Amino acid sequence: MKIELGKIIPQPLPESLVKASELWGEEITINQGQSVLAQATSGKGKSTLLHILYGLRKDFSGTFSWGDAPSSQVKDDDWRAMRSQEISILFQDLRLFPSLTARENLSLLPHLSEERPPVEEMCERLGVHSLLEQPISSLSLGQRQRIALIRSLRKPFKWLLLDEPFSHLDQHNTELAIGLIEEIRKGNCSGLILTSLDQTTSFRWDRSLKL
């Protein structure tokens, strides 16, 4: 399932940012299995891009499609099905439930992929296994970010959308997270679009675009 972007421009976005961008206002095709870095400083639309692709924002000109389905023709039920089985996202604000434990947050997914490593193994690899019974509100931002990342990796997907997934992690934990992401993504032959302030050089990108 490929993604085709047809001259998308979020509203409102200054014309100067559109002209300087390698993505906004351009014709771009991203094939399933490819990894793409969308790099930009704050305020240039990194989160907006992922929210558009996830069907949460409609305030843009241009078009985009998932496979053969133009976004304008995707109904609400179809979006729900795609988010359940084909698209997984890690939001920048993580969207965890602070009063629930880490384990409870990881257990809320309606659909889990049987092909993924067990949750205990994923948590062990990212150094948060001992935190599973603690409420999210008691965890640091870096710990919460790893829990949210594991949640996004546990569900079925053909595309993984990650919004600044390492912003609260040190280099060691970033490398651990990258290793798990790449293992699951490549085993699943899924595509990746990751936003970042910098190059995140440990990844071998198929394409890097500056917003």
Buried (B, 14 or more C-beta within 10 A) or exposed (E): BBBBBBBBBBEEBEEEBBEEBBBBBBEBEBEBBBBBBBBBEEEBBBBBBBBBBBBBBEEBEBEBBBEEEEBEEBEEEEBEEBBBBBBBBBBBEBEBEEEBBBBBBBEEBEEEBEEBBEBEEBBEBBBBBEBBEBBBEEBEEBBBBBBBBBBBBBBBBBBBBBBBBBBBBEEEBBEBBBEBBBEBBEEBEBBBBBBBEEEBEEBEBBEBBEB
